[in-house]
Amino acid sequence: QVSVSDVVTHLRIEGGFSEALAAVVRRRLLLRAAEEAGITASAAELQRSADAWRALHGLHKANDTRTWLAANGLTAD
């Protein structure tokens, strides 16, 4: 079993912690700014974005996406 603490320790030892932390903070700040500005995305806009992301990462078939999600500990939900 691997804990979040294990991952953080690994990133600190191997490098990458600062970059990961900066990316998480940037994402949080962007989300907060979008919420405060009342910026929203329609279901169609979210779908187009997801489709573009999958194409960029070579996930052209539904099974490719399901496999990637499972490999990364994620689900479609």
C-alpha positions as CSV (number, residue, x, y, z in Angstrom):
1,Q,0.0,0.0,0.0
2,V,1.3,3.5,-0.9
3,S,0.3,6.6,0.9
4,V,0.2,10.2,-0.2
5,S,3.1,10.8,2.2
6,D,5.1,8.2,0.3
7,V,4.5,10.0,-3.0
8,V,5.4,13.3,-1.5
9,T,8.6,11.9,0.0
10,H,9.5,10.4,-3.4
11,L,8.9,13.6,-5.2
12,R,11.1,15.5,-2.7
13,I,13.9,13.0,-3.0
14,E,13.8,12.5,-6.7
15,G,12.9,16.1,-7.6
16,G,9.6,17.3,-9.0
17,F,7.9,18.3,-5.7
18,S,8.2,22.0,-6.3
19,E,6.9,21.7,-9.9
20,A,4.0,19.5,-8.8
21,L,3.1,21.8,-5.9
22,A,3.3,24.9,-8.2
23,A,0.9,23.2,-10.7
24,V,-1.6,22.3,-8.0
25,V,-1.5,25.8,-6.6
26,R,-1.9,27.3,-10.1
27,R,-4.9,25.0,-10.8
28,R,-6.6,26.0,-7.5
29,L,-6.0,29.7,-8.1
30,L,-7.4,29.4,-11.7
31,L,-10.5,27.6,-10.5
32,R,-11.1,30.1,-7.8
33,A,-10.7,33.0,-10.2
34,A,-13.1,31.4,-12.7
35,E,-15.7,30.9,-10.0
36,E,-15.3,34.4,-8.7
37,A,-15.7,35.7,-12.3
38,G,-18.7,33.5,-12.9
39,I,-17.0,31.6,-15.7
40,T,-18.7,28.4,-16.5
41,A,-18.4,25.7,-19.2
42,S,-21.3,24.0,-21.0
43,A,-21.5,20.3,-21.3
44,A,-20.7,20.6,-25.0
45,E,-17.6,22.7,-24.2
46,L,-16.4,20.1,-21.6
47,Q,-17.0,17.3,-24.1
48,R,-15.0,19.1,-26.8
49,S,-12.2,19.7,-24.4
50,A,-12.2,16.1,-23.3
51,D,-12.2,14.9,-26.9
52,A,-9.2,17.1,-27.7
53,W,-7.3,15.9,-24.7
54,R,-7.9,12.3,-25.6
55,A,-6.8,12.8,-29.2
56,L,-3.7,14.6,-28.0
57,H,-2.8,11.6,-25.8
58,G,-3.6,9.0,-28.5
59,L,-6.8,7.7,-26.8
60,H,-8.8,7.3,-29.9
61,K,-11.0,4.4,-28.8
62,A,-13.3,4.1,-25.7
63,N,-11.3,1.1,-24.6
64,D,-8.0,3.1,-24.9
65,T,-9.5,5.7,-22.5
66,R,-10.8,3.1,-20.1
67,T,-7.4,1.4,-20.0
68,W,-5.6,4.7,-19.4
69,L,-8.1,5.6,-16.6
70,A,-7.6,2.3,-14.9
71,A,-3.8,2.5,-15.2
72,N,-4.0,5.9,-13.5
73,G,-6.4,4.8,-10.7
74,L,-9.3,6.8,-12.2
75,T,-12.8,6.0,-13.4
76,A,-15.1,7.6,-15.9
77,D,-17.2,8.9,-13.1
